[in-house]
């Protein structure tokens, strides 16, 4: 199993916003895009999805930007991944018209593996993954961006 780039970007946005909570001004999509070298159009799509899910508040206008709208102590990585990836079966046996469909042990095994994956991801909140060195690195990224020494914007 591999996460899509969409989910990867979504998690990075939420992590970045969680540590930006104390900043007086909102974070911009352009800031996050430049920090992680993500194309701006991808960033806009992901942020829109996160906003529709109620986890990000997007403010328009001159002083606009992004703020975390979800409680980082209750929002789990599992919830985010289910929203962004879905929790459908890894293999769609029905669509494949597999000859083993009625007596396949692999399908059950894959379902159990997916369930175990999401159960583990549900054990970790946004707040728990942004502590320690990850959180410190994000704070440094915020500081570098505002001091003008951040990486050049993504294409």
WOJO-V6340 format. One record per residue. RES is the residue in three letters. PSI is psi in radians with two decimals (none if undefined). OMEGA is omega in whole degrees, 0 to 359 (999 if undefined). Layout:
[[RES,PSI,OMEGA] [RES,PSI,OMEGA]]
This chain:
[[UNK,2.47,179] [UNK,2.36,178] [UNK,2.57,176] [UNK,2.81,177] [UNK,-0.59,179] [UNK,-0.81,179] [UNK,-0.69,178] [UNK,-0.84,179] [UNK,-0.75,180] [UNK,-0.79,178] [UNK,-0.73,179] [UNK,-0.70,178] [UNK,-0.85,182] [UNK,-0.71,178] [UNK,-0.80,181] [UNK,-0.77,181] [UNK,-0.58,180] [UNK,-0.71,181] [UNK,-0.12,178] [UNK,0.04,186] [UNK,-0.56,182] [UNK,-0.16,182] [UNK,2.50,180] [UNK,-0.43,182] [UNK,2.61,181] [UNK,2.79,176] [UNK,2.52,176] [UNK,2.72,175] [UNK,-0.63,179] [UNK,-0.66,178] [UNK,-0.87,181] [UNK,-0.72,179] [UNK,-0.74,180] [UNK,-0.62,181] [UNK,-0.62,183] [UNK,0.16,180] [UNK,0.90,180] [UNK,2.32,177] [UNK,2.41,185] [UNK,-0.69,181] [UNK,-0.62,175] [UNK,-0.75,181] [UNK,-0.78,181] [UNK,-0.74,179] [UNK,-0.78,181] [UNK,-0.81,180] [UNK,-0.69,177] [UNK,-0.74,179] [UNK,-0.76,179] [UNK,-0.62,177] [UNK,-0.75,178] [UNK,-0.53,178] [UNK,-0.21,179] [UNK,0.19,183] [UNK,-0.32,180] [UNK,2.40,175] [UNK,2.12,180] [UNK,2.14,180] [UNK,2.23,181] [UNK,2.89,174] [UNK,-3.10,186] [UNK,-0.73,180] [UNK,0.41,183] [UNK,3.14,180] [UNK,-2.72,185] [UNK,2.47,174] [UNK,2.62,175] [UNK,2.22,181] [UNK,-0.29,182] [UNK,2.74,174] [UNK,2.00,184] [UNK,-0.26,180] [UNK,-0.22,179] [UNK,-0.37,179] [UNK,2.08,182] [UNK,2.74,176] [UNK,-0.63,177] [UNK,-0.77,178] [UNK,-0.78,181] [UNK,-0.82,182] [UNK,-0.64,176] [UNK,-0.69,180] [UNK,-0.75,186] [UNK,-0.60,182] [UNK,-0.56,189] [UNK,2.81,178] [UNK,0.67,177] [UNK,2.90,180] [UNK,2.60,179] [UNK,-0.56,179] [UNK,2.28,179] [UNK,1.55,184] [UNK,-0.58,181] [UNK,-0.77,182] [UNK,-0.49,181] [UNK,-0.25,183] [UNK,0.85,183] [UNK,2.41,179] [UNK,-0.33,180] [UNK,0.04,188] [UNK,-0.71,184] [UNK,-0.34,185] [UNK,0.86,184] [UNK,2.16,177] [UNK,-0.38,180] [UNK,-0.73,181] [UNK,-0.81,178] [UNK,-0.69,178] [UNK,-0.77,179] [UNK,-0.68,177] [UNK,-0.77,180] [UNK,-0.70,178] [UNK,-0.73,179] [UNK,-0.76,179] [UNK,-0.76,179] [UNK,-0.70,178] [UNK,-0.89,182] [UNK,-0.60,176] [UNK,-0.70,177] [UNK,-0.75,180] [UNK,-0.51,177] [UNK,-0.27,179] [UNK,-0.16,185] [UNK,2.18,178] [UNK,2.90,176] [UNK,-0.74,179] [UNK,-0.67,183] [UNK,-0.48,181] [UNK,-0.08,179] [UNK,0.17,176] [UNK,-3.10,175] [UNK,-2.48,186] [UNK,-0.52,177] [UNK,-0.84,179] [UNK,-0.71,179] [UNK,-0.71,178] [UNK,-0.71,179] [UNK,-0.70,177] [UNK,-0.74,177] [UNK,-0.69,178] [UNK,-0.74,177] [UNK,-0.82,182] [UNK,-0.74,179] [UNK,-0.71,181] [UNK,-0.80,184] [UNK,-0.29,176] [UNK,-0.10,176] [UNK,0.14,181] [UNK,0.41,179] [UNK,2.95,178] [UNK,2.75,180] [UNK,2.63,182] [UNK,2.60,178] [UNK,2.69,180] [UNK,none,999]]
